[in-house]
């Protein structure tokens, strides 16, 4: 019932952990596991895709996959790019969140309604 948000050292907004991947080499779920392990030292289990959207930020066209997962432990070991991290209630998010956070929460609420 909580979501882990991060502030990267290069961005003041709260965001989701994640990053790029090559769909010829790994699935979105495999990439999600890898990225979260690299950024936060957390192993995800029961990863599922809740949605996908196209982002045109930074004059690019990216497919953004929104994933849902469970973790065995809330213990975090942040990587060098993570300036801050915090677990939030889905209904009590901070004010400055990224578009990815907003879209992911919207998809999650639609899935559970």
Backbone as JSON Lines, residues from 0, in Angstrom:
{"i":0,"aa":"X","n":[0.81,-1.21,0.0],"ca":[0.0,0.0,0.0],"c":[0.85,1.27,0.0]}
{"i":1,"aa":"X","n":[2.15,1.11,-0.22],"ca":[3.02,2.27,-0.25],"c":[3.8,2.28,-1.56]}
{"i":2,"aa":"X","n":[4.3,3.46,-1.87],"ca":[5.09,3.63,-3.1],"c":[6.42,4.26,-2.72]}
{"i":3,"aa":"X","n":[7.48,3.73,-3.31],"ca":[8.82,4.27,-3.06],"c":[9.16,5.28,-4.14]}
{"i":4,"aa":"X","n":[9.35,6.52,-3.71],"ca":[9.73,7.58,-4.65],"c":[11.16,8.01,-4.35]}
{"i":5,"aa":"X","n":[11.8,8.51,-5.38],"ca":[13.19,8.97,-5.26],"c":[13.33,10.38,-5.82]}
{"i":6,"aa":"X","n":[14.32,11.04,-5.3],"ca":[14.79,12.3,-5.91],"c":[16.19,11.99,-6.42]}
{"i":7,"aa":"X","n":[16.34,12.13,-7.72],"ca":[17.67,11.92,-8.31],"c":[18.51,13.17,-8.06]}
{"i":8,"aa":"X","n":[19.8,13.01,-8.08],"ca":[20.71,14.13,-7.84],"c":[20.59,15.2,-8.91]}
{"i":9,"aa":"X","n":[20.04,14.86,-10.06],"ca":[19.93,15.8,-11.18],"c":[18.5,16.33,-11.39]}
{"i":10,"aa":"X","n":[17.56,16.05,-10.45],"ca":[16.18,16.5,-10.62],"c":[15.54,16.68,-9.25]}
{"i":11,"aa":"X","n":[14.88,17.82,-9.04],"ca":[14.29,18.12,-7.73],"c":[12.95,17.43,-7.49]}
{"i":12,"aa":"X","n":[12.28,17.0,-8.54],"ca":[10.96,16.36,-8.38],"c":[11.09,14.93,-7.9]}
{"i":13,"aa":"X","n":[10.09,14.51,-7.13],"ca":[10.02,13.11,-6.75],"c":[9.65,12.3,-7.98]}
{"i":14,"aa":"X","n":[10.3,11.16,-8.13],"ca":[10.08,10.33,-9.31],"c":[10.09,8.87,-8.9]}
{"i":15,"aa":"X","n":[9.81,8.03,-9.86],"ca":[9.88,6.59,-9.67],"c":[11.27,6.11,-10.05]}
{"i":16,"aa":"X","n":[11.76,5.07,-9.4],"ca":[13.02,4.5,-9.87],"c":[12.81,3.89,-11.25]}
{"i":17,"aa":"X","n":[13.83,3.87,-12.05],"ca":[13.69,3.28,-13.38],"c":[14.78,3.77,-14.3]}
{"i":18,"aa":"X","n":[14.64,3.38,-15.55],"ca":[15.62,3.77,-16.54],"c":[15.37,3.07,-17.85]}
{"i":19,"aa":"X","n":[16.29,3.21,-18.75],"ca":[16.13,2.66,-20.09],"c":[16.44,1.18,-20.16]}
{"i":20,"aa":"X","n":[16.0,0.58,-21.27],"ca":[16.3,-0.83,-21.52],"c":[16.16,-1.13,-23.0]}
{"i":21,"aa":"X","n":[16.75,-2.23,-23.4],"ca":[16.67,-2.7,-24.78],"c":[15.65,-3.84,-24.83]}
{"i":22,"aa":"X","n":[14.49,-3.63,-25.47],"ca":[13.45,-4.67,-25.48],"c":[13.86,-5.95,-26.21]}
{"i":23,"aa":"X","n":[14.96,-5.9,-26.97],"ca":[15.45,-7.12,-27.62],"c":[16.24,-7.99,-26.65]}
{"i":24,"aa":"X","n":[16.67,-7.39,-25.52],"ca":[17.51,-8.11,-24.57],"c":[16.81,-8.45,-23.26]}
{"i":25,"aa":"X","n":[15.78,-7.68,-22.89],"ca":[15.06,-7.95,-21.65],"c":[13.64,-7.41,-21.73]}
{"i":26,"aa":"X","n":[12.78,-7.98,-20.92],"ca":[11.38,-7.53,-20.86],"c":[11.29,-6.3,-19.96]}
{"i":27,"aa":"X","n":[10.16,-5.58,-20.01],"ca":[9.99,-4.45,-19.09],"c":[10.12,-4.89,-17.63]}
{"i":28,"aa":"X","n":[9.59,-6.07,-17.29],"ca":[9.67,-6.54,-15.91],"c":[11.12,-6.85,-15.5]}
{"i":29,"aa":"X","n":[11.89,-7.46,-16.4],"ca":[13.3,-7.72,-16.1],"c":[14.07,-6.41,-15.94]}
{"i":30,"aa":"X","n":[13.77,-5.45,-16.81],"ca":[14.44,-4.15,-16.72],"c":[14.07,-3.44,-15.42]}
{"i":31,"aa":"X","n":[12.81,-3.52,-15.03],"ca":[12.39,-2.92,-13.77],"c":[13.13,-3.5,-12.58]}
{"i":32,"aa":"X","n":[13.24,-4.83,-12.56],"ca":[13.99,-5.5,-11.47],"c":[15.45,-5.01,-11.46]}
{"i":33,"aa":"X","n":[16.07,-4.97,-12.63],"ca":[17.47,-4.57,-12.73],"c":[17.66,-3.13,-12.28]}
{"i":34,"aa":"X","n":[16.83,-2.22,-12.79],"ca":[16.97,-0.8,-12.47],"c":[16.78,-0.53,-10.98]}
{"i":35,"aa":"X","n":[15.76,-1.14,-10.38],"ca":[15.5,-0.91,-8.95],"c":[16.63,-1.51,-8.11]}
{"i":36,"aa":"X","n":[17.15,-2.65,-8.52],"ca":[18.29,-3.24,-7.8],"c":[19.51,-2.32,-7.9]}
{"i":37,"aa":"X","n":[19.77,-1.77,-9.1],"ca":[20.92,-0.89,-9.29],"c":[20.77,0.41,-8.5]}
{"i":38,"aa":"X","n":[19.58,1.02,-8.56],"ca":[19.38,2.34,-7.94],"c":[19.17,2.27,-6.43]}
{"i":39,"aa":"X","n":[18.53,1.17,-5.96],"ca":[18.1,1.16,-4.56],"c":[18.49,-0.08,-3.77]}
{"i":40,"aa":"X","n":[19.11,-1.05,-4.43],"ca":[19.51,-2.26,-3.73],"c":[18.34,-3.11,-3.26]}
{"i":41,"aa":"X","n":[17.21,-3.01,-3.93],"ca":[16.01,-3.76,-3.57],"c":[15.71,-4.78,-4.66]}
{"i":42,"aa":"X","n":[15.36,-6.01,-4.27],"ca":[14.95,-7.02,-5.24],"c":[13.44,-7.05,-5.27]}
{"i":43,"aa":"X","n":[12.88,-6.89,-6.49],"ca":[11.43,-6.91,-6.68],"c":[10.95,-8.33,-6.93]}
{"i":44,"aa":"X","n":[9.77,-8.64,-6.42],"ca":[9.15,-9.92,-6.73],"c":[7.73,-9.65,-7.23]}
{"i":45,"aa":"X","n":[7.18,-10.61,-7.89],"ca":[5.82,-10.5,-8.45],"c":[5.63,-9.18,-9.21]}
{"i":46,"aa":"X","n":[6.47,-8.95,-10.18],"ca":[6.4,-7.73,-10.98],"c":[5.36,-7.91,-12.07]}
{"i":47,"aa":"X","n":[4.5,-6.91,-12.24],"ca":[3.51,-6.94,-13.31],"c":[3.41,-5.54,-13.93]}
{"i":48,"aa":"X","n":[2.99,-5.52,-15.15],"ca":[2.82,-4.24,-15.86],"c":[1.41,-3.75,-15.65]}
{"i":49,"aa":"X","n":[1.26,-2.49,-15.19],"ca":[-0.07,-1.92,-15.0],"c":[-0.46,-0.99,-16.14]}
{"i":50,"aa":"X","n":[0.5,-0.63,-16.97],"ca":[0.18,0.24,-18.09],"c":[1.43,0.69,-18.83]}
{"i":51,"aa":"X","n":[1.18,1.48,-19.85],"ca":[2.25,1.98,-20.71],"c":[1.76,3.27,-21.35]}
{"i":52,"aa":"X","n":[2.65,4.23,-21.54],"ca":[2.29,5.46,-22.24],"c":[3.5,5.97,-23.01]}
{"i":53,"aa":"X","n":[3.26,6.9,-23.9],"ca":[4.32,7.52,-24.7],"c":[4.7,8.86,-24.05]}
{"i":54,"aa":"X","n":[5.98,9.05,-23.81],"ca":[6.49,10.31,-23.28],"c":[7.21,11.05,-24.4]}
{"i":55,"aa":"X","n":[6.96,12.36,-24.48],"ca":[7.66,13.19,-25.47],"c":[8.53,14.25,-24.78]}
{"i":56,"aa":"X","n":[8.9,13.98,-23.53],"ca":[9.79,14.9,-22.82],"c":[11.15,14.93,-23.49]}
{"i":57,"aa":"X","n":[11.83,16.03,-23.34],"ca":[13.19,16.22,-23.86],"c":[13.27,15.96,-25.36]}
{"i":58,"aa":"X","n":[12.19,16.24,-26.06],"ca":[12.13,16.11,-27.53],"c":[12.4,14.69,-28.01]}
{"i":59,"aa":"X","n":[12.06,13.72,-27.14],"ca":[12.21,12.31,-27.5],"c":[10.84,11.67,-27.51]}
{"i":60,"aa":"X","n":[10.77,10.48,-28.05],"ca":[9.53,9.69,-28.02],"c":[9.88,8.35,-27.36]}
{"i":61,"aa":"X","n":[9.51,8.23,-26.09],"ca":[9.85,7.04,-25.31],"c":[8.6,6.28,-24.9]}
{"i":62,"aa":"X","n":[8.67,4.97,-24.94],"ca":[7.64,4.13,-24.34],"c":[7.97,4.02,-22.86]}
{"i":63,"aa":"X","n":[7.02,4.38,-22.01],"ca":[7.22,4.3,-20.57],"c":[6.31,3.19,-20.05]}
{"i":64,"aa":"X","n":[6.93,2.17,-19.44],"ca":[6.2,1.04,-18.88],"c":[6.04,1.27,-17.39]}
{"i":65,"aa":"X","n":[4.82,1.19,-16.9],"ca":[4.53,1.37,-15.48],"c":[4.33,0.0,-14.86]}
{"i":66,"aa":"X","n":[5.13,-0.3,-13.85],"ca":[5.14,-1.62,-13.24],"c":[4.72,-1.55,-11.78]}
{"i":67,"aa":"X","n":[4.2,-2.66,-11.32],"ca":[3.81,-2.83,-9.92],"c":[4.56,-4.04,-9.39]}
{"i":68,"aa":"X","n":[5.09,-3.93,-8.19],"ca":[5.85,-5.05,-7.62],"c":[5.73,-5.05,-6.11]}
{"i":69,"aa":"X","n":[6.05,-6.19,-5.55],"ca":[6.16,-6.33,-4.1],"c":[7.63,-6.47,-3.76]}
{"i":70,"aa":"X","n":[7.96,-6.09,-2.53],"ca":[9.33,-6.24,-2.05],"c":[9.33,-7.05,-0.76]}
{"i":71,"aa":"X","n":[10.42,-7.77,-0.52],"ca":[10.54,-8.54,0.71],"c":[10.92,-7.65,1.89]}
{"i":72,"aa":"X","n":[11.62,-6.57,1.6],"ca":[12.11,-5.7,2.66],"c":[12.02,-4.25,2.21]}
{"i":73,"aa":"X","n":[11.68,-3.37,3.13],"ca":[11.63,-1.93,2.83],"c":[13.01,-1.29,3.0]}
{"i":74,"aa":"X","n":[14.01,-2.09,3.28],"ca":[15.38,-1.59,3.46],"c":[15.96,-1.16,2.12]}
{"i":75,"aa":"X","n":[16.48,0.04,2.06],"ca":[16.99,0.63,0.83],"c":[18.48,0.94,0.97]}
{"i":76,"aa":"X","n":[19.22,0.64,-0.1],"ca":[20.63,1.02,-0.19],"c":[20.76,1.89,-1.45]}
{"i":77,"aa":"X","n":[20.64,3.21,-1.3],"ca":[20.61,4.07,-2.48],"c":[21.93,4.13,-3.23]}
{"i":78,"aa":"X","n":[21.83,4.2,-4.56],"ca":[22.99,4.37,-5.42],"c":[23.41,5.82,-5.47]}
{"i":79,"aa":"X","n":[24.47,6.09,-6.21],"ca":[25.06,7.43,-6.28],"c":[24.12,8.49,-6.85]}
{"i":80,"aa":"X","n":[23.21,8.1,-7.76],"ca":[22.3,9.07,-8.38],"c":[21.13,9.46,-7.5]}
{"i":81,"aa":"X","n":[20.92,8.76,-6.39],"ca":[19.76,9.0,-5.53],"c":[20.12,9.98,-4.42]}
{"i":82,"aa":"X","n":[19.53,11.17,-4.47],"ca":[19.77,12.18,-3.45],"c":[18.9,11.94,-2.22]}
{"i":83,"aa":"X","n":[17.7,11.37,-2.44],"ca":[16.75,11.15,-1.35],"c":[15.75,10.1,-1.78]}
{"i":84,"aa":"X","n":[15.23,9.35,-0.84],"ca":[14.17,8.38,-1.12],"c":[13.23,8.33,0.07]}
{"i":85,"aa":"X","n":[11.98,7.93,-0.2],"ca":[11.01,7.85,0.88],"c":[9.83,7.0,0.42]}
{"i":86,"aa":"X","n":[9.3,6.21,1.35],"ca":[8.08,5.45,1.11],"c":[6.9,6.38,1.43]}
{"i":87,"aa":"X","n":[5.92,6.44,0.52],"ca":[4.74,7.28,0.7],"c":[3.47,6.44,0.6]}
{"i":88,"aa":"X","n":[2.43,6.89,1.27],"ca":[1.11,6.34,1.05],"c":[0.64,6.84,-0.31]}
{"i":89,"aa":"X","n":[-0.04,6.0,-1.06],"ca":[-0.52,6.4,-2.38],"c":[-1.47,7.59,-2.3]}
{"i":90,"aa":"X","n":[-2.17,7.71,-1.17],"ca":[-3.12,8.82,-0.99],"c":[-2.5,10.04,-0.34]}
{"i":91,"aa":"X","n":[-1.2,10.02,-0.08],"ca":[-0.53,11.14,0.58],"c":[0.84,11.38,-0.06]}
{"i":92,"aa":"X","n":[0.81,11.73,-1.34],"ca":[2.05,11.96,-2.09],"c":[2.54,13.39,-1.9]}
{"i":93,"aa":"X","n":[3.83,13.63,-2.07],"ca":[4.35,14.99,-1.98],"c":[3.85,15.82,-3.17]}
{"i":94,"aa":"X","n":[3.96,17.14,-3.06],"ca":[3.45,18.02,-4.1],"c":[4.21,17.99,-5.41]}
{"i":95,"aa":"X","n":[5.51,17.91,-5.35],"ca":[6.35,17.97,-6.54],"c":[6.69,16.57,-7.05]}
{"i":96,"aa":"X","n":[5.77,15.98,-7.81],"ca":[6.02,14.66,-8.38],"c":[6.07,14.75,-9.89]}
{"i":97,"aa":"X","n":[6.76,13.81,-10.49],"ca":[6.91,13.77,-11.95],"c":[5.62,13.32,-12.63]}
{"i":98,"aa":"X","n":[5.57,13.54,-13.92],"ca":[4.45,13.07,-14.73],"c":[4.34,11.55,-14.65]}
{"i":99,"aa":"X","n":[5.48,10.86,-14.61],"ca":[5.46,9.39,-14.51],"c":[4.77,8.93,-13.24]}
{"i":100,"aa":"X","n":[5.0,9.61,-12.13],"ca":[4.34,9.26,-10.87],"c":[2.83,9.46,-11.02]}
{"i":101,"aa":"X","n":[2.43,10.62,-11.53],"ca":[1.0,10.91,-11.7],"c":[0.31,9.88,-12.59]}
{"i":102,"aa":"X","n":[0.92,9.58,-13.73],"ca":[0.32,8.62,-14.66],"c":[0.28,7.21,-14.07]}
{"i":103,"aa":"X","n":[1.33,6.82,-13.36],"ca":[1.37,5.49,-12.76],"c":[0.3,5.33,-11.68]}
{"i":104,"aa":"X","n":[0.13,6.34,-10.84],"ca":[-0.89,6.28,-9.79],"c":[-2.28,6.22,-10.43]}
{"i":105,"aa":"X","n":[-2.48,7.01,-11.47],"ca":[-3.77,6.98,-12.2],"c":[-4.04,5.57,-12.76]}
{"i":106,"aa":"X","n":[-3.05,4.96,-13.38],"ca":[-3.22,3.61,-13.92],"c":[-3.49,2.6,-12.81]}
{"i":107,"aa":"X","n":[-2.81,2.74,-11.69],"ca":[-2.99,1.83,-10.57],"c":[-4.41,1.95,-10.02]}
{"i":108,"aa":"X","n":[-4.9,3.16,-9.86],"ca":[-6.25,3.36,-9.33],"c":[-7.29,2.83,-10.31]}
{"i":109,"aa":"X","n":[-7.08,3.0,-11.61],"ca":[-8.0,2.46,-12.61],"c":[-8.03,0.94,-12.55]}
{"i":110,"aa":"X","n":[-6.88,0.35,-12.35],"ca":[-6.8,-1.12,-12.3],"c":[-7.54,-1.68,-11.1]}
{"i":111,"aa":"X","n":[-7.54,-0.94,-9.99],"ca":[-8.16,-1.43,-8.76],"c":[-9.57,-0.89,-8.54]}
{"i":112,"aa":"X","n":[-10.14,-0.22,-9.52],"ca":[-11.5,0.3,-9.34],"c":[-12.53,-0.6,-10.0]}
